[in-house]
């Protein structure tokens, strides 16, 4: 398998999961673990499927194509370790790399946004950042980069991992036996992807509203 085929597999895994189960057999569990870990374990892999992949796994578990208990342990462990790994990377970058080099990889605006999000919401940010696109990857990194207490981080990281895994895997498992969901899995995954962006859209509109109100007030 060349690099382009690998990226195509990773990009399409959520919507083509049933096909890959037949193709890779038990190795599919290792692949699922690797993707969920890579999604938030490394800042550069944000393009990997996350919520939709866990949801799709749940639907197929409801159809007895995957083991729901093994999936739960796998996803919970993968996302917990991933955020801790991302936190550690943030610490190492802060310690050994210059800020100028970091800015080449991550825009200053993105770091500022994640920092403000973490500062304002603290425990809630760590717990629920997995549900917000971009924040799910940047929050643990920025927590490490800003030397946020690891004890505090890891406690709420575990709680967040438990909630995230339960919500997406449980929802997929609960809906998996509904014929319409089974027959329209691609549409369902697309809808989930759209829903994931609602918090970001709301945040952007709220920020825009505040900015316009500030301009109007000053003028």
N, C-alpha and C positions, 0 to 999 in steps of 0.2 A: 504493500500500500504506500503510494507516494504522498507527499505533503498535502497536495490539493484534495486528494480523496479523503484524507484524514479530516481536514477542515470541513468538508462537505458532510461527512459522517457526523461530526460533532454538531454542526449547525442544524441538521435535519433529524437528530436522534429522537427528539420529543414526539414529532409527528409520524416518524417511521419506526417507532420503538418495537412494534409487533414484528416487523420484518427482521430487525436486528436480533430479537430474541431467538427466532428460528435459525438465524445465521450463526450466532456466537454461543448459544446455549448458556451454560452456567457462567461463562466469562462475562455475560452481560452485567452481572452484579459488580464485578470489578470495574467495568466501564462506567457504570452509573456512579459508583463511589468516586472515581477519578474526576468525573465531570462536575459533580456537586462540590467536591473539594476545590477544584481549580477555579470554579466560578467566583468564590470570595476569598480563596486562599492566596491569590495573586492578582494584583491590580490590573494587569494587562489582559486578563481573560474574562472581562465582563461580558463579552459576546456569547459566552456559553449559555445554553438553556439552563434555567434553574427551577422556578416555580412550576412552569409548564411541564418540565420533565418529571418532577415529583408527582404532579397531578396525573400525568399519563401513566406513570408506573402504578399508581393507585387504582386507576380504572382497569388496567390489565391484571392486577392482583385480584380484583373482584371477579374477573373472568377465569381465575385459576391459572393464569399464565406466569405469574410471579408470586413469590411468598411474601405476604404482607408483613409478617413479623420480622423477617430478615431485612426487608426494605426499610422498616422503621429504624431498626438498629443501625443499618448502613447509612441512611440519610442523616440521622441524628448525630452519629459519630463524625461523618464527613464534614457537615457544616460547622460543628463545634470546633473540630481541629483546624478547619480552614480559617475561621475568624481569628483563632489564636495564632496561627501561622502569619496571617496578615498583620496582626498586632506586632509580632516579633520583627517582621520586615520593616514596619514603621519605626520601631526602636533602633534597628540597625542602620537604617537610612539616616536618621537623625544624628546618630553617633559617628558614622564614618563617611557620610557623603555631604557635599556642599549643597546649599539650598539652590544654587544656580543649576546644578545638574538635575535636581529633583524637578525643577520647573520645566525642563525639557520633556519630562515624562508625564507630568500631571499639571494642568493649568492652575495658576495661583487662585483663580476664582473658584475652582472646584474644591481646593483645599480649604479656602476661607469658608465656603458654604458648609462643608462637612464639620469644620472646627466650630462654627457658630451653632450648628445643629447639635453637636455633642455638648457644647457649653450650656446651651439653653435647656436641653431636655435630659442630659446626663443618662440616668439609668433607663429611662424610656427609650432614648436614642439607641443605646446598646441592645436593648431587648427587641425593639421592633424595626431596626434599620433594615433587616432582611426583607421586609415587605415593601421597601421603597427603592425603585431603580436608582442606580448610581450610589446612593447612600449605603447600600448593602455592602459595597466593596470599599468605599472610602472611609466609612466610620471606623472600622477596626484599624485600618492603616493610620488614620489621623490620631486615633486614641494612643497608638504606640508612638507615633511621631511626636506627640505633645506630652509624652511621659505620663499619661493618665494611669491611675493606680491599676496594676494588673489584677490584684485581688478583687477589686470592684468590677473590673471588666469581665473577668472569667466567670464570675457568679451570674451576672446578667446575660452573658453570652450563652451559658448553658440553658437558662430559662428561655431565652429567645429561640434557641435551636429546638427546644422541646415544643414550643408553641408553633413555630414555623413548620416543622415536620408533621405535627399532628393536624394542622389546618389543611395543608396541601395534599398530603397523603390520604388523610381521612376523607377529605372532600372528593378526591378522585375515586377512592374505594366506595364511598357512599353512592356516587352517581354512576359507577361503572356498570351496574346491572340495568341501567335504564337504556333501552334499545336506541333511543334517539341520540344519546351521548355516544354510545358505541359506534353508531353509523355515521356520526358527524364529529369525530374526534378532532380533525384538523380545524374545523370551525370553532369548536369549543376551546381549543388551545389558543386560537387567534383572539377569541373573546377574552380569555384570561390575560393574555399579553396586554390587551387594551386596558383592562381593568387595573393592571399593575401600574400603569402610567397615570392613573387618576390622581393619586397624591401629588405627583410631580407637577401635573397640570394645575391643580388647585393651588399649590405653593407658588407657582409662577404667576398665576393670575392675582393672588393675594399680594405678592411683592409688587406687581405692576400697578395694582390699585393704590397701594401705599405710596409708591413713587409718584404717581399722578397727583395724589392728594397733597403730597409735600410740595410739588411744583406749583400747584394751584394756590396753596397757602402762601408760598413765598412770593408769588407774583401778585 
